[in-house]
Amino acid sequence: MKSMQGLEMLEKVRNICRPLPEVEEIVDGFGHNTFKVKGKSFILMGDEEGKGRAGISFKSDKETQGMLLERGGYYKTPYIGQHGWVSIDAGDSVDWDELGTLLVEAYLRAAPKRLAKQMMERSAP
């Protein structure tokens, strides 16, 4: 992430992911910031070269993907959208409360059952 918009978005995503068990952040061969749990990606972030447009892609399921696409503001992630992945551009007005929930759900979809259970127990009242 190189644009100011992208760096701000990256910091917000890091804050959302920080309390999640065993999350690692790597920069892949394409320059995307990728958040993984036990080797499985659940968030991809990148800047569109030369356009200064940052975006987030996250793991979802087909039902949630359909709902988000229908509502607008989200789009099917190129190349991996057929697997339920959804994207949003930073330039769009981002509801960080909603997006934070969606990113935690993405983590839970990728995490092994043991970690998902640990996460759910931690957030139970």
ABEGO torsion letter per residue (X at the ends): XABAAAAAAAAAAAAAAAABBGBBBBBBAAGBBBBBBGGBBABBBBBBBGAGBBBBBBBBBAAAAAAAAAAEGBBBBBGAAAAGBBBBBAABBBBAAAAAAAAAAAAAAABBAAAAAAAAAAABX
